C-alpha cells in the first residue's frame, strides 16, 4: 500500500523545488499547530533562504505560520540568506523585522550578517544591509576582532571593499583585529594589490599603522614576497620605508631574511631607504642576507652600496 506524504513532507517538497503557489495552498489547508510541531517549518524557512526562493519565504510570512516574525527566526534566516547571497530575501527579512531586532547579533565565531556577506563576496547583500538595516554597525567585530572590511580584504573581494569604503557611514578603515592587524595588513599579507590600492587611498587610512608585533603593511608584504604590493605601498607619500617592528627589523630586513630578491629591488628604488639600519640584534639587511645564504640578494645589496 502506497504511503501518503504528510503535510510537513509536502511543504518541504514544495519549498525544495521553490514552488510558492503549492506552498500557499498547503499552508492554507493545514493547521499551524501541525506544521509547527518539531520546528519543521523553521527548517523549511532556512532551506528557502539558502536556495534563494524569495516567493516561498514571502508565502511563509503571508500565512503568518510558525511565528516566522520572531526575532530569533528572522536572525537565523538573515544569516543564511546573507551567506548565500540572496539580497532580495535579505531585504524582505529586514522589512519583516520589528524595532527590537538586532541586526548586529553575532552567531558562530561572532559572525554578523554583514560579516558573512563580506566574507563570501556578496556585493548585493552588503549594499542591501547598508541601505535597509536599522542601526547596522559596520565596525562590529567577530570573535577574532575582524570587521566586515577585514573579511572582504582578507579574501580579496574588491567589490565589497569598494562598497564599504564608499557607502558605509563611520567606517573605521584602520580597525584592528585581535592581532592588531588593520584591513591593510591582511590584504598586504595576502598579496592582494587591488584591495591594497583601494584601502591605501582612503582618506582615513594609516599606511604606517603597526600591529601587535610592530609590523606595518609594508613589513607584511615584504616578508611574504609580494613585490607588486610593496611597489604599491612605496608610492604612498606618507610611507615610512624605514619603520621598525618590535625586533628592530625594517621591511628590507624582512625581505633579506626571507630571500625575496624582487622585493629587495623594489625597496632599493625608494629614495628614503636606509641600507644600514641595524635591528635589536645589531644586524643589517646585508648581514642577514649573507648569513642566510641569500646570494642573489647579497649581490643586489652590495651593488647598492650596502655594507
Legacy VTK file of the C-alpha trace (Angstrom):
# vtk DataFile Version 3.0
C-alpha trace
ASCII
DATASET POLYDATA
POINTS 307 float
0.000 0.000 0.000
1.390 3.379 -1.023
2.168 5.615 1.935
0.757 9.130 1.745
3.058 12.043 2.419
2.342 14.134 5.485
1.589 17.847 5.233
5.029 18.624 6.578
6.642 16.472 3.910
4.574 18.103 1.167
5.511 21.545 2.462
9.171 20.576 2.497
8.919 19.260 -1.054
7.240 22.452 -2.274
9.990 24.571 -0.761
12.639 22.199 -2.076
11.607 22.986 -5.644
10.739 26.622 -4.963
7.031 26.249 -5.782
5.395 29.101 -3.878
1.841 28.534 -5.187
1.735 24.928 -4.000
3.235 26.047 -0.701
0.488 28.655 -0.223
-2.229 26.062 -0.808
-0.678 23.615 1.617
-0.279 26.277 4.282
-3.869 27.388 3.801
-5.192 23.857 4.242
-3.060 22.818 7.200
-3.334 23.698 10.839
-0.463 25.807 12.062
-0.016 23.603 15.128
0.549 20.539 12.960
3.145 22.333 10.869
4.807 23.947 13.840
5.479 20.673 15.613
9.167 19.781 15.863
10.090 23.062 14.235
9.900 21.501 10.780
8.768 24.678 9.110
11.680 26.588 10.556
13.952 24.234 8.686
11.896 24.861 5.567
12.257 28.614 6.038
16.007 28.227 6.302
16.072 25.982 3.232
14.125 28.568 1.221
16.555 31.294 2.308
19.569 29.209 1.369
18.165 28.249 -2.035
17.045 31.771 -2.853
13.316 31.105 -3.122
12.062 34.556 -2.164
8.436 33.770 -3.078
8.439 30.813 -0.695
9.858 32.960 2.097
7.152 35.545 1.416
4.475 32.842 1.467
5.568 31.771 4.937
5.259 35.343 6.175
1.920 35.917 4.434
0.368 32.870 6.091
1.653 34.002 9.476
2.718 30.491 10.376
5.322 29.324 12.905
5.800 32.845 14.197
8.348 33.492 11.461
8.381 37.109 12.530
10.051 36.143 15.802
13.453 37.783 16.089
15.323 34.503 16.537
13.873 33.042 13.347
14.478 36.168 11.281
18.052 36.376 12.551
18.816 32.782 11.576
17.181 33.242 8.191
19.026 36.537 7.642
22.403 34.938 8.310
21.646 32.119 5.870
20.409 34.464 3.134
23.397 36.787 3.634
25.880 33.932 3.429
24.120 32.538 0.351
23.996 35.865 -1.476
20.246 36.419 -1.810
19.777 40.176 -1.461
16.034 40.088 -2.231
15.424 37.745 0.695
17.682 39.829 2.933
15.604 42.909 2.119
12.360 41.006 2.789
13.596 39.762 6.161
14.712 43.245 7.199
11.279 44.614 6.289
9.571 41.993 8.446
11.790 42.574 11.493
10.433 44.790 14.259
12.298 47.602 16.013
13.710 45.231 18.647
15.572 43.169 16.054
19.364 43.210 16.466
20.957 43.090 13.019
24.404 43.170 14.660
23.956 39.935 16.575
26.822 37.519 16.053
26.482 33.785 15.569
29.163 31.130 15.307
32.573 32.804 15.746
30.748 36.106 16.221
29.849 36.487 12.546
27.091 39.008 11.841
25.083 39.021 8.615
27.437 41.711 7.298
30.494 39.595 8.126
29.022 36.611 6.288
28.124 38.589 3.176
31.537 40.291 3.134
33.414 37.027 3.662
31.585 35.449 0.722
31.908 38.479 -1.546
28.195 39.174 -1.972
28.170 42.814 -3.068
24.386 42.966 -3.476
23.742 41.715 0.050
26.254 44.159 1.517
24.530 47.025 -0.314
21.130 45.845 0.910
22.307 45.669 4.516
23.851 49.141 4.281
20.680 50.574 2.739
17.972 48.845 4.767
19.332 47.540 8.081
18.420 49.785 11.006
21.320 50.593 13.349
23.783 48.496 11.357
27.231 48.578 12.965
29.689 48.471 10.067
32.565 48.175 12.555
31.154 45.219 14.504
33.866 42.704 15.366
33.669 38.922 15.384
35.454 36.799 17.967
38.868 37.241 16.321
38.408 41.010 16.199
37.855 41.216 12.460
35.312 43.587 10.940
33.427 43.111 7.683
36.141 45.162 5.971
38.777 42.746 7.296
36.805 39.818 5.873
36.408 41.354 2.426
40.055 42.466 2.382
41.382 39.086 3.506
39.507 37.166 0.829
40.163 39.640 -1.968
36.582 40.742 -2.545
37.332 44.099 -4.117
33.699 44.802 -4.949
32.687 44.524 -1.300
35.689 46.577 -0.180
34.717 49.317 -2.628
31.090 49.379 -1.430
32.112 49.529 2.233
34.647 52.300 1.628
32.189 54.383 -0.373
28.898 53.837 1.411
29.440 52.625 4.984
28.845 55.518 7.379
31.540 55.980 10.053
33.595 53.067 8.718
36.836 52.530 10.650
39.242 51.688 7.840
42.073 51.105 10.345
40.141 48.896 12.777
42.427 46.362 14.469
41.738 42.664 14.912
42.961 40.655 17.903
46.495 40.689 16.476
46.495 44.416 15.835
46.127 43.953 12.095
44.162 46.508 10.099
42.470 45.511 6.816
45.530 46.913 5.022
47.771 44.462 6.891
45.727 41.414 5.892
45.391 42.472 2.250
49.129 43.203 2.015
49.995 39.895 3.656
47.879 38.021 1.104
49.352 39.907 -1.848
46.048 41.466 -2.908
47.317 44.527 -4.724
43.959 45.841 -5.965
42.458 45.710 -2.482
45.597 47.315 -1.055
45.232 50.135 -3.566
41.608 50.769 -2.547
42.428 50.809 1.158
45.592 52.817 0.725
43.941 55.799 -0.871
41.017 56.089 1.504
41.384 59.434 3.252
41.446 57.894 6.743
43.890 55.081 6.014
47.141 54.980 8.002
49.790 53.334 5.818
52.211 53.134 8.772
49.853 51.540 11.302
51.564 48.813 13.322
50.156 45.523 14.593
50.913 43.892 17.942
54.443 42.919 16.875
55.166 46.332 15.419
54.829 45.359 11.774
53.341 47.649 9.139
51.630 46.543 5.939
54.993 47.008 4.206
56.641 44.573 6.621
53.917 42.011 5.876
54.175 42.343 2.104
57.993 42.244 2.182
58.064 39.189 4.445
55.679 37.299 2.163
57.439 38.317 -1.045
54.614 40.316 -2.603
56.635 42.692 -4.777
53.591 44.176 -6.536
52.040 45.146 -3.211
55.366 46.532 -1.997
55.571 48.771 -5.068
52.014 49.966 -4.464
52.828 50.856 -0.864
56.055 52.625 -1.842
54.088 55.116 -3.936
52.205 56.440 -0.910
53.633 59.797 0.115
53.268 59.143 3.860
55.000 55.761 3.859
57.827 55.303 6.353
60.041 52.834 4.490
62.402 52.562 7.466
59.745 51.718 10.065
60.961 49.112 12.559
58.981 46.273 14.097
59.455 45.131 17.686
62.668 43.300 16.749
64.043 46.395 15.070
63.639 44.927 11.602
62.682 47.088 8.636
60.949 45.808 5.508
64.409 45.410 3.958
65.484 43.155 6.827
62.340 41.066 6.283
62.928 40.705 2.552
66.591 39.792 3.077
65.706 37.201 5.724
63.052 35.569 3.523
65.126 35.713 0.345
62.820 37.829 -1.794
65.044 39.418 -4.438
62.275 41.286 -6.276
61.145 42.894 -3.036
64.720 43.936 -2.230
64.976 45.555 -5.675
61.676 47.371 -5.189
62.706 48.732 -1.795
66.059 49.923 -3.143
64.199 52.141 -5.575
62.829 54.336 -2.775
64.922 57.438 -2.135
64.440 57.392 1.634
65.626 53.826 2.187
68.363 53.476 4.800
70.501 50.453 3.886
72.452 50.445 7.112
69.817 50.253 9.850
70.614 47.646 12.486
67.923 45.653 14.249
67.905 44.975 18.004
70.476 42.221 17.448
72.825 44.588 15.637
72.154 43.058 12.221
71.919 44.977 8.942
69.963 43.678 5.957
73.139 42.683 4.100
74.422 40.800 7.155
71.168 38.836 7.244
71.360 38.079 3.508
74.924 36.824 3.905
74.109 34.787 6.991
71.076 33.169 5.319
72.984 32.347 2.139
70.787 34.665 0.097
73.452 35.231 -2.552
71.266 36.975 -5.100
70.075 39.457 -2.505
73.628 39.865 -1.257
74.818 40.866 -4.730
71.912 43.291 -5.150
72.608 44.930 -1.791
76.352 45.131 -2.429
75.621 46.767 -5.759
73.527 49.377 -3.958
76.388 50.203 -1.592
75.273 48.243 1.463
77.875 47.039 3.930
LINES 1 308
307 0 1 2 3 4 5 6 7 8 9 10 11 12 13 14 15 16 17 18 19 20 21 22 23 24 25 26 27 28 29 30 31 32 33 34 35 36 37 38 39 40 41 42 43 44 45 46 47 48 49 50 51 52 53 54 55 56 57 58 59 60 61 62 63 64 65 66 67 68 69 70 71 72 73 74 75 76 77 78 79 80 81 82 83 84 85 86 87 88 89 90 91 92 93 94 95 96 97 98 99 100 101 102 103 104 105 106 107 108 109 110 111 112 113 114 115 116 117 118 119 120 121 122 123 124 125 126 127 128 129 130 131 132 133 134 135 136 137 138 139 140 141 142 143 144 145 146 147 148 149 150 151 152 153 154 155 156 157 158 159 160 161 162 163 164 165 166 167 168 169 170 171 172 173 174 175 176 177 178 179 180 181 182 183 184 185 186 187 188 189 190 191 192 193 194 195 196 197 198 199 200 201 202 203 204 205 206 207 208 209 210 211 212 213 214 215 216 217 218 219 220 221 222 223 224 225 226 227 228 229 230 231 232 233 234 235 236 237 238 239 240 241 242 243 244 245 246 247 248 249 250 251 252 253 254 255 256 257 258 259 260 261 262 263 264 265 266 267 268 269 270 271 272 273 274 275 276 277 278 279 280 281 282 283 284 285 286 287 288 289 290 291 292 293 294 295 296 297 298 299 300 301 302 303 304 305 306
